[in-house]
Amino acid sequence: MEIKVFNNQILENWLDRRANEILSKLGIDTITDSEMLVLVLKAQTNHFNHLDGDLTSKMHLIDNNIDELDVKVNARIDELDIKVN
């Protein structure tokens, strides 16, 4: 299951639509400052989405490593308990 920290589909749909409209103007017409801000916001949301995916996968990796370490520590404790008794 993938959990995203940032998941606002309405904003993403609007940004996709506006960014595509603006990008179609590039080279043909000048873009306004507000249109440039839309492109910057789109770039930032793309960046956040990639970072979110990376963070989520790293958290799963850490969780798995902790689980493996927990199993090893418990096995070692059981070994030591057997030797003491």
Contacts in CASP RR format, 6 or more apart in sequence:
PFRMAT RR
TARGET T0000
AUTHOR 0000-0000-0000
METHOD contacts of the structure
MODEL  1
MEIKVFNNQILENWLDRRANEILSKLGIDTITDSEMLVLVLKAQTNHFNH
LDGDLTSKMHLIDNNIDELDVKVNARIDELDIKVN
2 53 0 8 1.000
2 56 0 8 1.000
3 56 0 8 1.000
4 49 0 8 1.000
4 52 0 8 1.000
4 53 0 8 1.000
4 56 0 8 1.000
5 52 0 8 1.000
5 55 0 8 1.000
6 45 0 8 1.000
6 48 0 8 1.000
6 49 0 8 1.000
6 52 0 8 1.000
11 45 0 8 1.000
12 45 0 8 1.000
15 38 0 8 1.000
15 41 0 8 1.000
15 42 0 8 1.000
15 45 0 8 1.000
16 42 0 8 1.000
18 35 0 8 1.000
18 38 0 8 1.000
18 42 0 8 1.000
19 38 0 8 1.000
19 39 0 8 1.000
19 42 0 8 1.000
22 31 0 8 1.000
22 35 0 8 1.000
22 38 0 8 1.000
22 39 0 8 1.000
23 39 0 8 1.000
25 31 0 8 1.000
25 35 0 8 1.000
31 39 0 8 1.000
END
